[in-house]
Amino acid sequence: MSPAFLAAVGETFPEASVTVDWFHVVQLFTRALDEVRKSEAKLVEMPAAVRWAVLCCLRC
């Protein structure tokens, strides 16, 4: 969240707390990673299991 957004929320809702929606954070990260993987696949031939290997390694 941008500093301006957090400041506005703090002024408008002084009792509010910032929470993180981890499902959507992971979803955005996974989509971004997949876009990079697809872009690289157009330039460099990669083994078939690279997508899953990268996702599994990120959980370590």
mmJSON file of the N, C-alpha and C atoms, coordinates in Angstrom:
{"data_MODEL":{"atom_site":{
"group_PDB":["ATOM","ATOM","ATOM","ATOM","ATOM","ATOM","ATOM","ATOM","ATOM","ATOM","ATOM","ATOM","ATOM","ATOM","ATOM","ATOM","ATOM","ATOM","ATOM","ATOM","ATOM","ATOM","ATOM","ATOM","ATOM","ATOM","ATOM","ATOM","ATOM","ATOM","ATOM","ATOM","ATOM","ATOM","ATOM","ATOM","ATOM","ATOM","ATOM","ATOM","ATOM","ATOM","ATOM","ATOM","ATOM","ATOM","ATOM","ATOM","ATOM","ATOM","ATOM","ATOM","ATOM","ATOM","ATOM","ATOM","ATOM","ATOM","ATOM","ATOM","ATOM","ATOM","ATOM","ATOM","ATOM","ATOM","ATOM","ATOM","ATOM","ATOM","ATOM","ATOM","ATOM","ATOM","ATOM","ATOM","ATOM","ATOM","ATOM","ATOM","ATOM","ATOM","ATOM","ATOM","ATOM","ATOM","ATOM","ATOM","ATOM","ATOM","ATOM","ATOM","ATOM","ATOM","ATOM","ATOM","ATOM","ATOM","ATOM","ATOM","ATOM","ATOM","ATOM","ATOM","ATOM","ATOM","ATOM","ATOM","ATOM","ATOM","ATOM","ATOM","ATOM","ATOM","ATOM","ATOM","ATOM","ATOM","ATOM","ATOM","ATOM","ATOM","ATOM","ATOM","ATOM","ATOM","ATOM","ATOM","ATOM","ATOM","ATOM","ATOM","ATOM","ATOM","ATOM","ATOM","ATOM","ATOM","ATOM","ATOM","ATOM","ATOM","ATOM","ATOM","ATOM","ATOM","ATOM","ATOM","ATOM","ATOM","ATOM","ATOM","ATOM","ATOM","ATOM","ATOM","ATOM","ATOM","ATOM","ATOM","ATOM","ATOM","ATOM","ATOM","ATOM","ATOM","ATOM","ATOM","ATOM","ATOM","ATOM","ATOM","ATOM","ATOM","ATOM","ATOM","ATOM","ATOM","ATOM","ATOM"],
"id":[1,2,3,4,5,6,7,8,9,10,11,12,13,14,15,16,17,18,19,20,21,22,23,24,25,26,27,28,29,30,31,32,33,34,35,36,37,38,39,40,41,42,43,44,45,46,47,48,49,50,51,52,53,54,55,56,57,58,59,60,61,62,63,64,65,66,67,68,69,70,71,72,73,74,75,76,77,78,79,80,81,82,83,84,85,86,87,88,89,90,91,92,93,94,95,96,97,98,99,100,101,102,103,104,105,106,107,108,109,110,111,112,113,114,115,116,117,118,119,120,121,122,123,124,125,126,127,128,129,130,131,132,133,134,135,136,137,138,139,140,141,142,143,144,145,146,147,148,149,150,151,152,153,154,155,156,157,158,159,160,161,162,163,164,165,166,167,168,169,170,171,172,173,174,175,176,177,178,179,180],
"type_symbol":["N","C","C","N","C","C","N","C","C","N","C","C","N","C","C","N","C","C","N","C","C","N","C","C","N","C","C","N","C","C","N","C","C","N","C","C","N","C","C","N","C","C","N","C","C","N","C","C","N","C","C","N","C","C","N","C","C","N","C","C","N","C","C","N","C","C","N","C","C","N","C","C","N","C","C","N","C","C","N","C","C","N","C","C","N","C","C","N","C","C","N","C","C","N","C","C","N","C","C","N","C","C","N","C","C","N","C","C","N","C","C","N","C","C","N","C","C","N","C","C","N","C","C","N","C","C","N","C","C","N","C","C","N","C","C","N","C","C","N","C","C","N","C","C","N","C","C","N","C","C","N","C","C","N","C","C","N","C","C","N","C","C","N","C","C","N","C","C","N","C","C","N","C","C","N","C","C","N","C","C"],
"label_atom_id":["N","CA","C","N","CA","C","N","CA","C","N","CA","C","N","CA","C","N","CA","C","N","CA","C","N","CA","C","N","CA","C","N","CA","C","N","CA","C","N","CA","C","N","CA","C","N","CA","C","N","CA","C","N","CA","C","N","CA","C","N","CA","C","N","CA","C","N","CA","C","N","CA","C","N","CA","C","N","CA","C","N","CA","C","N","CA","C","N","CA","C","N","CA","C","N","CA","C","N","CA","C","N","CA","C","N","CA","C","N","CA","C","N","CA","C","N","CA","C","N","CA","C","N","CA","C","N","CA","C","N","CA","C","N","CA","C","N","CA","C","N","CA","C","N","CA","C","N","CA","C","N","CA","C","N","CA","C","N","CA","C","N","CA","C","N","CA","C","N","CA","C","N","CA","C","N","CA","C","N","CA","C","N","CA","C","N","CA","C","N","CA","C","N","CA","C","N","CA","C","N","CA","C","N","CA","C","N","CA","C"],
"label_alt_id":[null,null,null,null,null,null,null,null,null,null,null,null,null,null,null,null,null,null,null,null,null,null,null,null,null,null,null,null,null,null,null,null,null,null,null,null,null,null,null,null,null,null,null,null,null,null,null,null,null,null,null,null,null,null,null,null,null,null,null,null,null,null,null,null,null,null,null,null,null,null,null,null,null,null,null,null,null,null,null,null,null,null,null,null,null,null,null,null,null,null,null,null,null,null,null,null,null,null,null,null,null,null,null,null,null,null,null,null,null,null,null,null,null,null,null,null,null,null,null,null,null,null,null,null,null,null,null,null,null,null,null,null,null,null,null,null,null,null,null,null,null,null,null,null,null,null,null,null,null,null,null,null,null,null,null,null,null,null,null,null,null,null,null,null,null,null,null,null,null,null,null,null,null,null,null,null,null,null,null,null],
"label_comp_id":["MET","MET","MET","SER","SER","SER","PRO","PRO","PRO","ALA","ALA","ALA","PHE","PHE","PHE","LEU","LEU","LEU","ALA","ALA","ALA","ALA","ALA","ALA","VAL","VAL","VAL","GLY","GLY","GLY","GLU","GLU","GLU","THR","THR","THR","PHE","PHE","PHE","PRO","PRO","PRO","GLU","GLU","GLU","ALA","ALA","ALA","SER","SER","SER","VAL","VAL","VAL","THR","THR","THR","VAL","VAL","VAL","ASP","ASP","ASP","TRP","TRP","TRP","PHE","PHE","PHE","HIS","HIS","HIS","VAL","VAL","VAL","VAL","VAL","VAL","GLN","GLN","GLN","LEU","LEU","LEU","PHE","PHE","PHE","THR","THR","THR","ARG","ARG","ARG","ALA","ALA","ALA","LEU","LEU","LEU","ASP","ASP","ASP","GLU","GLU","GLU","VAL","VAL","VAL","ARG","ARG","ARG","LYS","LYS","LYS","SER","SER","SER","GLU","GLU","GLU","ALA","ALA","ALA","LYS","LYS","LYS","LEU","LEU","LEU","VAL","VAL","VAL","GLU","GLU","GLU","MET","MET","MET","PRO","PRO","PRO","ALA","ALA","ALA","ALA","ALA","ALA","VAL","VAL","VAL","ARG","ARG","ARG","TRP","TRP","TRP","ALA","ALA","ALA","VAL","VAL","VAL","LEU","LEU","LEU","CYS","CYS","CYS","CYS","CYS","CYS","LEU","LEU","LEU","ARG","ARG","ARG","CYS","CYS","CYS"],
"label_asym_id":["A","A","A","A","A","A","A","A","A","A","A","A","A","A","A","A","A","A","A","A","A","A","A","A","A","A","A","A","A","A","A","A","A","A","A","A","A","A","A","A","A","A","A","A","A","A","A","A","A","A","A","A","A","A","A","A","A","A","A","A","A","A","A","A","A","A","A","A","A","A","A","A","A","A","A","A","A","A","A","A","A","A","A","A","A","A","A","A","A","A","A","A","A","A","A","A","A","A","A","A","A","A","A","A","A","A","A","A","A","A","A","A","A","A","A","A","A","A","A","A","A","A","A","A","A","A","A","A","A","A","A","A","A","A","A","A","A","A","A","A","A","A","A","A","A","A","A","A","A","A","A","A","A","A","A","A","A","A","A","A","A","A","A","A","A","A","A","A","A","A","A","A","A","A","A","A","A","A","A","A"],
"label_entity_id":["1","1","1","1","1","1","1","1","1","1","1","1","1","1","1","1","1","1","1","1","1","1","1","1","1","1","1","1","1","1","1","1","1","1","1","1","1","1","1","1","1","1","1","1","1","1","1","1","1","1","1","1","1","1","1","1","1","1","1","1","1","1","1","1","1","1","1","1","1","1","1","1","1","1","1","1","1","1","1","1","1","1","1","1","1","1","1","1","1","1","1","1","1","1","1","1","1","1","1","1","1","1","1","1","1","1","1","1","1","1","1","1","1","1","1","1","1","1","1","1","1","1","1","1","1","1","1","1","1","1","1","1","1","1","1","1","1","1","1","1","1","1","1","1","1","1","1","1","1","1","1","1","1","1","1","1","1","1","1","1","1","1","1","1","1","1","1","1","1","1","1","1","1","1","1","1","1","1","1","1"],
"label_seq_id":[1,1,1,2,2,2,3,3,3,4,4,4,5,5,5,6,6,6,7,7,7,8,8,8,9,9,9,10,10,10,11,11,11,12,12,12,13,13,13,14,14,14,15,15,15,16,16,16,17,17,17,18,18,18,19,19,19,20,20,20,21,21,21,22,22,22,23,23,23,24,24,24,25,25,25,26,26,26,27,27,27,28,28,28,29,29,29,30,30,30,31,31,31,32,32,32,33,33,33,34,34,34,35,35,35,36,36,36,37,37,37,38,38,38,39,39,39,40,40,40,41,41,41,42,42,42,43,43,43,44,44,44,45,45,45,46,46,46,47,47,47,48,48,48,49,49,49,50,50,50,51,51,51,52,52,52,53,53,53,54,54,54,55,55,55,56,56,56,57,57,57,58,58,58,59,59,59,60,60,60],
"pdbx_PDB_ins_code":[null,null,null,null,null,null,null,null,null,null,null,null,null,null,null,null,null,null,null,null,null,null,null,null,null,null,null,null,null,null,null,null,null,null,null,null,null,null,null,null,null,null,null,null,null,null,null,null,null,null,null,null,null,null,null,null,null,null,null,null,null,null,null,null,null,null,null,null,null,null,null,null,null,null,null,null,null,null,null,null,null,null,null,null,null,null,null,null,null,null,null,null,null,null,null,null,null,null,null,null,null,null,null,null,null,null,null,null,null,null,null,null,null,null,null,null,null,null,null,null,null,null,null,null,null,null,null,null,null,null,null,null,null,null,null,null,null,null,null,null,null,null,null,null,null,null,null,null,null,null,null,null,null,null,null,null,null,null,null,null,null,null,null,null,null,null,null,null,null,null,null,null,null,null,null,null,null,null,null,null],
"Cartn_x":[0.845,0.0,0.891,0.442,1.232,1.18,2.218,2.206,1.014,0.606,-0.543,-1.82,-1.994,-3.17,-3.178,-2.029,-1.945,-2.204,-1.709,-1.935,-3.427,-4.074,-5.501,-6.325,-5.981,-6.697,-6.476,-5.242,-4.934,-5.697,-5.877,-6.625,-8.123,-8.624,-10.058,-10.511,-9.703,-10.034,-8.884,-8.783,-7.638,-7.529,-8.609,-8.579,-8.28,-8.164,-7.956,-6.537,-6.384,-5.056,-4.859,-3.631,-3.306,-3.186,-3.871,-3.786,-3.278,-2.79,-2.262,-3.105,-3.543,-4.299,-3.292,-2.743,-1.668,-2.096,-3.347,-3.798,-3.544,-3.942,-3.779,-2.329,-1.563,-0.135,0.532,0.25,0.82,0.295,-0.98,-1.561,-0.87,-0.662,0.022,1.452,2.149,3.517,3.578,2.67,2.646,2.37,1.442,1.153,2.364,3.022,4.197,5.309,5.526,6.54,6.21,4.955,4.533,4.731,4.468,4.69,6.168,7.022,8.469,8.897,8.386,8.726,8.318,7.12,6.637,7.482,7.883,8.729,10.086,10.661,11.953,11.844,10.737,10.553,10.54,10.153,10.166,11.591,12.513,13.895,14.832,14.575,15.464,14.631,15.075,14.36,14.666,13.617,13.786,13.222,13.746,13.169,11.705,10.942,9.496,9.129,9.933,9.561,10.063,10.614,11.173,10.121,8.94,7.897,7.652,7.499,7.183,8.404,9.579,10.793,10.976,10.742,10.886,9.851,8.601,7.561,7.829,8.317,8.609,9.789,10.802,11.969,11.613,10.643,10.253,9.608,9.067,8.414,9.441,10.676,11.735,12.182],
"Cartn_y":[-1.174,0.0,1.238,2.229,3.454,4.242,5.039,5.869,6.822,7.347,8.254,7.528,6.305,5.52,5.242,4.819,4.522,5.768,6.928,8.173,8.527,8.381,8.697,7.768,6.487,5.533,5.889,6.247,6.608,7.831,8.797,10.004,9.727,8.945,8.684,7.656,6.638,5.551,5.352,6.182,6.108,4.776,4.061,2.788,1.591,1.838,0.743,0.194,-1.075,-1.676,-2.25,-2.275,-2.772,-4.285,-4.962,-6.419,-6.817,-8.02,-8.526,-9.725,-9.708,-10.816,-11.713,-12.699,-13.514,-14.309,-14.679,-15.409,-14.585,-13.312,-12.468,-12.041,-11.922,-11.632,-12.777,-13.999,-15.171,-15.27,-14.975,-15.029,-14.034,-12.81,-11.806,-12.224,-12.745,-13.196,-14.334,-15.285,-16.429,-15.978,-15.049,-14.524,-13.808,-12.996,-12.267,-13.239,-14.248,-15.25,-15.989,-16.306,-17.011,-16.138,-14.835,-13.931,-13.864,-13.805,-13.788,-15.099,-16.208,-17.52,-17.62,-17.132,-17.182,-16.294,-15.125,-14.225,-14.855,-15.478,-16.134,-17.331,-18.031,-19.217,-18.845,-17.614,-17.16,-16.932,-16.642,-16.341,-17.536,-18.36,-19.478,-20.735,-21.823,-23.088,-23.654,-23.922,-24.429,-25.831,-26.608,-27.944,-27.84,-28.87,-28.853,-28.636,-29.108,-29.057,-27.804,-26.842,-25.65,-24.892,-24.75,-23.985,-24.544,-25.847,-26.461,-26.486,-26.627,-26.627,-25.271,-24.19,-22.859,-22.619,-22.986,-22.789,-23.614,-24.83,-25.674,-25.126,-24.611,-24.068,-22.816,-22.05,-20.838,-21.151,-22.329,-22.703,-23.136,-23.395,-23.865,-22.758],
"Cartn_z":[0.0,0.0,0.0,-0.686,-0.787,0.524,0.781,1.989,2.038,0.888,0.855,1.277,0.794,1.161,2.661,3.194,4.622,5.468,5.016,5.752,5.752,4.597,4.498,5.384,5.388,6.24,7.702,8.055,9.428,9.909,9.016,9.372,9.453,8.525,8.452,9.481,9.677,10.595,11.586,12.598,13.511,14.268,14.419,15.147,14.227,12.931,11.976,12.086,11.754,11.689,10.293,9.876,8.542,8.62,7.722,7.654,6.276,6.183,4.918,4.507,3.277,2.706,1.982,2.701,2.155,0.93,0.839,-0.349,-1.594,-1.558,-2.737,-2.954,-1.9,-2.057,-2.815,-2.412,-3.08,-4.506,-4.709,-6.046,-6.978,-6.519,-7.338,-7.641,-6.635,-6.836,-7.853,-7.727,-8.643,-10.069,-10.252,-11.594,-12.179,-11.356,-11.828,-12.224,-11.402,-11.693,-12.984,-13.19,-14.394,-15.63,-15.522,-16.655,-17.019,-16.024,-16.281,-16.918,-16.396,-16.956,-18.417,-18.734,-20.115,-21.018,-20.53,-21.32,-21.596,-20.575,-20.754,-21.689,-21.634,-22.477,-23.953,-24.27,-25.656,-26.151,-25.228,-25.593,-25.435,-24.433,-24.096,-23.932,-24.547,-24.384,-23.002,-22.225,-20.87,-20.756,-19.815,-19.586,-19.173,-19.43,-19.184,-17.718,-16.779,-15.366,-14.655,-15.369,-14.72,-13.927,-14.467,-13.77,-12.378,-12.285,-10.998,-10.094,-10.652,-9.84,-9.179,-9.913,-9.36,-8.266,-8.51,-7.504,-6.255,-6.41,-5.252,-4.464,-5.137,-4.451,-3.661,-4.111,-3.415,-2.068,-1.912,-0.66,0.387,-0.034,0.89,1.815],
"occupancy":[1.0,1.0,1.0,1.0,1.0,1.0,1.0,1.0,1.0,1.0,1.0,1.0,1.0,1.0,1.0,1.0,1.0,1.0,1.0,1.0,1.0,1.0,1.0,1.0,1.0,1.0,1.0,1.0,1.0,1.0,1.0,1.0,1.0,1.0,1.0,1.0,1.0,1.0,1.0,1.0,1.0,1.0,1.0,1.0,1.0,1.0,1.0,1.0,1.0,1.0,1.0,1.0,1.0,1.0,1.0,1.0,1.0,1.0,1.0,1.0,1.0,1.0,1.0,1.0,1.0,1.0,1.0,1.0,1.0,1.0,1.0,1.0,1.0,1.0,1.0,1.0,1.0,1.0,1.0,1.0,1.0,1.0,1.0,1.0,1.0,1.0,1.0,1.0,1.0,1.0,1.0,1.0,1.0,1.0,1.0,1.0,1.0,1.0,1.0,1.0,1.0,1.0,1.0,1.0,1.0,1.0,1.0,1.0,1.0,1.0,1.0,1.0,1.0,1.0,1.0,1.0,1.0,1.0,1.0,1.0,1.0,1.0,1.0,1.0,1.0,1.0,1.0,1.0,1.0,1.0,1.0,1.0,1.0,1.0,1.0,1.0,1.0,1.0,1.0,1.0,1.0,1.0,1.0,1.0,1.0,1.0,1.0,1.0,1.0,1.0,1.0,1.0,1.0,1.0,1.0,1.0,1.0,1.0,1.0,1.0,1.0,1.0,1.0,1.0,1.0,1.0,1.0,1.0,1.0,1.0,1.0,1.0,1.0,1.0,1.0,1.0,1.0,1.0,1.0,1.0],
"B_iso_or_equiv":[0.0,0.0,0.0,0.0,0.0,0.0,0.0,0.0,0.0,0.0,0.0,0.0,0.0,0.0,0.0,0.0,0.0,0.0,0.0,0.0,0.0,0.0,0.0,0.0,0.0,0.0,0.0,0.0,0.0,0.0,0.0,0.0,0.0,0.0,0.0,0.0,0.0,0.0,0.0,0.0,0.0,0.0,0.0,0.0,0.0,0.0,0.0,0.0,0.0,0.0,0.0,0.0,0.0,0.0,0.0,0.0,0.0,0.0,0.0,0.0,0.0,0.0,0.0,0.0,0.0,0.0,0.0,0.0,0.0,0.0,0.0,0.0,0.0,0.0,0.0,0.0,0.0,0.0,0.0,0.0,0.0,0.0,0.0,0.0,0.0,0.0,0.0,0.0,0.0,0.0,0.0,0.0,0.0,0.0,0.0,0.0,0.0,0.0,0.0,0.0,0.0,0.0,0.0,0.0,0.0,0.0,0.0,0.0,0.0,0.0,0.0,0.0,0.0,0.0,0.0,0.0,0.0,0.0,0.0,0.0,0.0,0.0,0.0,0.0,0.0,0.0,0.0,0.0,0.0,0.0,0.0,0.0,0.0,0.0,0.0,0.0,0.0,0.0,0.0,0.0,0.0,0.0,0.0,0.0,0.0,0.0,0.0,0.0,0.0,0.0,0.0,0.0,0.0,0.0,0.0,0.0,0.0,0.0,0.0,0.0,0.0,0.0,0.0,0.0,0.0,0.0,0.0,0.0,0.0,0.0,0.0,0.0,0.0,0.0,0.0,0.0,0.0,0.0,0.0,0.0],
"pdbx_formal_charge":[null,null,null,null,null,null,null,null,null,null,null,null,null,null,null,null,null,null,null,null,null,null,null,null,null,null,null,null,null,null,null,null,null,null,null,null,null,null,null,null,null,null,null,null,null,null,null,null,null,null,null,null,null,null,null,null,null,null,null,null,null,null,null,null,null,null,null,null,null,null,null,null,null,null,null,null,null,null,null,null,null,null,null,null,null,null,null,null,null,null,null,null,null,null,null,null,null,null,null,null,null,null,null,null,null,null,null,null,null,null,null,null,null,null,null,null,null,null,null,null,null,null,null,null,null,null,null,null,null,null,null,null,null,null,null,null,null,null,null,null,null,null,null,null,null,null,null,null,null,null,null,null,null,null,null,null,null,null,null,null,null,null,null,null,null,null,null,null,null,null,null,null,null,null,null,null,null,null,null,null],
"auth_seq_id":[1,1,1,2,2,2,3,3,3,4,4,4,5,5,5,6,6,6,7,7,7,8,8,8,9,9,9,10,10,10,11,11,11,12,12,12,13,13,13,14,14,14,15,15,15,16,16,16,17,17,17,18,18,18,19,19,19,20,20,20,21,21,21,22,22,22,23,23,23,24,24,24,25,25,25,26,26,26,27,27,27,28,28,28,29,29,29,30,30,30,31,31,31,32,32,32,33,33,33,34,34,34,35,35,35,36,36,36,37,37,37,38,38,38,39,39,39,40,40,40,41,41,41,42,42,42,43,43,43,44,44,44,45,45,45,46,46,46,47,47,47,48,48,48,49,49,49,50,50,50,51,51,51,52,52,52,53,53,53,54,54,54,55,55,55,56,56,56,57,57,57,58,58,58,59,59,59,60,60,60],
"auth_comp_id":["MET","MET","MET","SER","SER","SER","PRO","PRO","PRO","ALA","ALA","ALA","PHE","PHE","PHE","LEU","LEU","LEU","ALA","ALA","ALA","ALA","ALA","ALA","VAL","VAL","VAL","GLY","GLY","GLY","GLU","GLU","GLU","THR","THR","THR","PHE","PHE","PHE","PRO","PRO","PRO","GLU","GLU","GLU","ALA","ALA","ALA","SER","SER","SER","VAL","VAL","VAL","THR","THR","THR","VAL","VAL","VAL","ASP","ASP","ASP","TRP","TRP","TRP","PHE","PHE","PHE","HIS","HIS","HIS","VAL","VAL","VAL","VAL","VAL","VAL","GLN","GLN","GLN","LEU","LEU","LEU","PHE","PHE","PHE","THR","THR","THR","ARG","ARG","ARG","ALA","ALA","ALA","LEU","LEU","LEU","ASP","ASP","ASP","GLU","GLU","GLU","VAL","VAL","VAL","ARG","ARG","ARG","LYS","LYS","LYS","SER","SER","SER","GLU","GLU","GLU","ALA","ALA","ALA","LYS","LYS","LYS","LEU","LEU","LEU","VAL","VAL","VAL","GLU","GLU","GLU","MET","MET","MET","PRO","PRO","PRO","ALA","ALA","ALA","ALA","ALA","ALA","VAL","VAL","VAL","ARG","ARG","ARG","TRP","TRP","TRP","ALA","ALA","ALA","VAL","VAL","VAL","LEU","LEU","LEU","CYS","CYS","CYS","CYS","CYS","CYS","LEU","LEU","LEU","ARG","ARG","ARG","CYS","CYS","CYS"],
"auth_asym_id":["A","A","A","A","A","A","A","A","A","A","A","A","A","A","A","A","A","A","A","A","A","A","A","A","A","A","A","A","A","A","A","A","A","A","A","A","A","A","A","A","A","A","A","A","A","A","A","A","A","A","A","A","A","A","A","A","A","A","A","A","A","A","A","A","A","A","A","A","A","A","A","A","A","A","A","A","A","A","A","A","A","A","A","A","A","A","A","A","A","A","A","A","A","A","A","A","A","A","A","A","A","A","A","A","A","A","A","A","A","A","A","A","A","A","A","A","A","A","A","A","A","A","A","A","A","A","A","A","A","A","A","A","A","A","A","A","A","A","A","A","A","A","A","A","A","A","A","A","A","A","A","A","A","A","A","A","A","A","A","A","A","A","A","A","A","A","A","A","A","A","A","A","A","A","A","A","A","A","A","A"],
"auth_atom_id":["N","CA","C","N","CA","C","N","CA","C","N","CA","C","N","CA","C","N","CA","C","N","CA","C","N","CA","C","N","CA","C","N","CA","C","N","CA","C","N","CA","C","N","CA","C","N","CA","C","N","CA","C","N","CA","C","N","CA","C","N","CA","C","N","CA","C","N","CA","C","N","CA","C","N","CA","C","N","CA","C","N","CA","C","N","CA","C","N","CA","C","N","CA","C","N","CA","C","N","CA","C","N","CA","C","N","CA","C","N","CA","C","N","CA","C","N","CA","C","N","CA","C","N","CA","C","N","CA","C","N","CA","C","N","CA","C","N","CA","C","N","CA","C","N","CA","C","N","CA","C","N","CA","C","N","CA","C","N","CA","C","N","CA","C","N","CA","C","N","CA","C","N","CA","C","N","CA","C","N","CA","C","N","CA","C","N","CA","C","N","CA","C","N","CA","C","N","CA","C","N","CA","C","N","CA","C","N","CA","C"],
"pdbx_PDB_model_num":[1,1,1,1,1,1,1,1,1,1,1,1,1,1,1,1,1,1,1,1,1,1,1,1,1,1,1,1,1,1,1,1,1,1,1,1,1,1,1,1,1,1,1,1,1,1,1,1,1,1,1,1,1,1,1,1,1,1,1,1,1,1,1,1,1,1,1,1,1,1,1,1,1,1,1,1,1,1,1,1,1,1,1,1,1,1,1,1,1,1,1,1,1,1,1,1,1,1,1,1,1,1,1,1,1,1,1,1,1,1,1,1,1,1,1,1,1,1,1,1,1,1,1,1,1,1,1,1,1,1,1,1,1,1,1,1,1,1,1,1,1,1,1,1,1,1,1,1,1,1,1,1,1,1,1,1,1,1,1,1,1,1,1,1,1,1,1,1,1,1,1,1,1,1,1,1,1,1,1,1]
}}}
